[in-house]
Amino acid sequence: MRGLVIYSILLVVIVSISFAAENINNGNVKPKGQSKELTFSTFTSAVCENKGELVHCKDEFFVNCNGSISKATDVAECNGMKVDVPKALGFATFGNDWKDPRV
């Protein structure tokens, strides 16, 4: 009988710990000093410029840190997260009469 009681108490403790860990992993319990939610995303975008009779476009890497969008090369960190800048490899050259379809 005593073994059954000890086993039941041990089971309740394990279940309680697993529920607490699940709440922490789901973000229901925030670490101390972290009251704001972080908005962070990355994306590439074509940046174009006229060079004589041609339009040169290249991909550049951008970071959205809490609603502030900047070139990734201009941002070292976002709320304590270090930003490593990958190299964007896309490029294109168009004739001067080319119209950007994004506009």
C-alpha positions as CSV (number, residue, x, y, z in Angstrom):
1,M,0.0,0.0,0.0
2,R,2.8,2.4,0.9
3,G,4.5,1.7,-2.5
4,L,1.2,2.6,-4.3
5,V,1.0,6.0,-2.5
6,I,4.7,6.8,-3.2
7,Y,4.2,5.8,-6.9
8,S,1.0,8.0,-7.1
9,I,2.8,11.1,-5.6
10,L,5.8,10.6,-7.9
11,L,3.4,10.3,-10.9
12,V,1.6,13.6,-9.9
13,V,5.0,15.4,-9.6
14,I,6.2,14.2,-13.0
15,V,2.9,15.3,-14.7
16,S,3.0,18.7,-13.0
17,I,6.6,19.3,-14.2
18,S,5.6,18.3,-17.7
19,F,2.7,20.7,-17.8
20,A,4.9,23.5,-16.5
21,A,7.5,22.8,-19.2
22,E,4.9,22.7,-21.9
23,N,3.6,26.1,-20.8
24,I,7.1,27.6,-20.9
25,N,7.7,26.1,-24.4
26,N,4.4,27.5,-25.7
27,G,5.3,31.0,-24.5
28,N,2.6,31.1,-21.9
29,V,5.2,31.9,-19.2
30,K,7.5,34.7,-20.2
31,P,11.0,35.0,-18.8
32,K,11.6,37.8,-16.3
33,G,12.3,41.1,-17.9
34,Q,10.8,40.1,-21.3
35,S,7.4,41.8,-21.4
36,K,7.3,42.8,-25.1
37,E,6.8,40.3,-27.9
38,L,9.6,40.3,-30.5
39,T,8.6,40.7,-34.2
40,F,11.5,39.4,-36.4
41,S,11.6,38.4,-40.0
42,T,14.0,38.4,-42.9
43,F,13.5,38.7,-46.7
44,T,15.2,39.6,-49.9
45,S,14.2,42.3,-52.3
46,A,15.5,43.5,-55.7
47,V,17.2,46.9,-55.6
48,C,17.5,48.5,-59.0
49,E,19.4,51.4,-60.4
50,N,19.8,53.0,-63.8
51,K,23.3,52.8,-65.3
52,G,23.3,54.5,-68.7
53,E,21.1,52.5,-71.1
54,L,20.7,49.6,-68.7
55,V,18.9,48.9,-65.5
56,H,20.9,46.8,-63.0
57,C,19.1,44.9,-60.3
58,K,20.5,42.8,-57.5
59,D,19.0,41.1,-54.5
60,E,19.6,42.5,-51.1
61,F,18.9,41.0,-47.7
62,F,16.5,42.9,-45.3
63,V,15.6,42.5,-41.7
64,N,12.3,43.5,-40.0
65,C,13.0,44.1,-36.3
66,N,9.9,45.1,-34.4
67,G,8.4,46.8,-37.5
68,S,11.7,48.7,-38.4
69,I,12.9,47.5,-41.8
70,S,16.6,47.9,-42.6
71,K,19.3,46.4,-44.8
72,A,20.7,43.4,-43.0
73,T,24.2,44.9,-43.4
74,D,23.1,47.9,-41.3
75,V,21.7,45.8,-38.4
76,A,24.1,44.0,-36.0
77,E,21.4,42.7,-33.6
78,C,17.7,42.8,-32.9
79,N,16.7,42.7,-29.3
80,G,19.8,40.9,-28.3
81,M,19.7,38.4,-31.2
82,K,22.8,38.6,-33.4
83,V,22.0,39.0,-37.1
84,D,24.2,37.0,-39.4
85,V,24.0,38.3,-43.0
86,P,23.9,35.7,-45.7
87,K,24.9,36.6,-49.2
88,A,22.0,37.2,-51.7
89,L,23.1,36.0,-55.1
90,G,20.3,37.1,-57.5
91,F,21.0,39.8,-60.1
92,A,19.6,40.9,-63.5
93,T,20.2,43.5,-66.2
94,F,17.4,45.0,-68.3
95,G,17.1,47.5,-71.1
96,N,16.4,51.1,-70.1
97,D,12.8,50.9,-71.4
98,W,12.1,48.1,-68.9
99,K,9.2,48.8,-66.6
100,D,9.3,47.4,-63.1
101,P,6.1,45.2,-62.7
102,R,6.2,45.7,-58.9
103,V,5.4,49.5,-59.2
